[in-house]
Amino acid sequence: MSVRDEFDDWATDGRDKGMEDRHWHTAKHALARMPVEPGDVVLDLGTGSGYALRALYDTKDIGHGYGLDGSPEMVNNAREYTETEDIEFVVGDFDDLPFADDSIDHVWSMEAFYYAPDPHHTLEEVARVLRPGGTFYCAVNYYEENVHSHEWQDNISIEMTRWTHQEYREAFRDAGLYVAEQDSIADMDIEIPDESEFPTDSWETREAMVERYRTYGTLLTVGVAP
């Protein structure tokens, strides 16, 4: 199954809103760090429901937002959820971004980058469209050090890229982006039941659940265009 087919199904089933709810726990902290100024142009790769652009529009007064997703159904849903014409949603691929060189001030991606068929080329595309000094905020929960994410590949038909912290830094640099920051943002919002309630869901121990959310959390790598 292609990325498009997989996430068309998710959007049709209403799982785009579920993704938004889960991602928001750590996404809000990463979005707050972005050095966005009023009037800036922001691109959201793998936009899903479009929540990140709406948040930046409401809190940081971005001038224009572009939400790119490989799923037409995701894009249709995002358009329905968004009231302003200053945010546009387009169907597109990570390996051929439909934007001119030096046309974007900041790029954001949450839980989507690892679906890129050629992540090294995607980073080159990000570096191409970013203006000098522009940033790429790349947030993922699926990464090598997060041992609790390794089984995710078994639950989805799309081949995903699972890099280490170091591999992210090296790939950013190879694409021409300076690595300004790399951090793990703990999920402090999700409710972790008392030990007496375990086992629950797919977690075998409370300790594993605590480690997944409170210790590993979301890996954020920040690149800056020269």
Sequence and secondary structure as in RCSB ss.txt:
>XXXX:A:sequence
MSVRDEFDDWATDGRDKGMEDRHWHTAKHALARMPVEPGDVVLDLGTGSGYALRALYDTKDIGHGYGLDGSPEMV
NNAREYTETEDIEFVVGDFDDLPFADDSIDHVWSMEAFYYAPDPHHTLEEVARVLRPGGTFYCAVNYYEENVHSH
EWQDNISIEMTRWTHQEYREAFRDAGLYVAEQDSIADMDIEIPDESEFPTDSWETREAMVERYRTYGTLLTVGVA
P
>XXXX:A:secstr
  HHHHHHHHHHTTHHHHHHHHHHHHHHHHHHHS   TT EEEEET TT HHHHHHHHHH  SEEEEEES HHHH
HHHHHH   TTEEEEE BTTB  S TT EEEEEEES GGG SSHHHHHHHHHHHEEEEEEEEEEES  TT GGGG
GGGGG SS      HHHHHHHHHHTT EEEEEEEE   SS    GGG SBTTBS HHHHHIIIIII EEEEEEE 
 
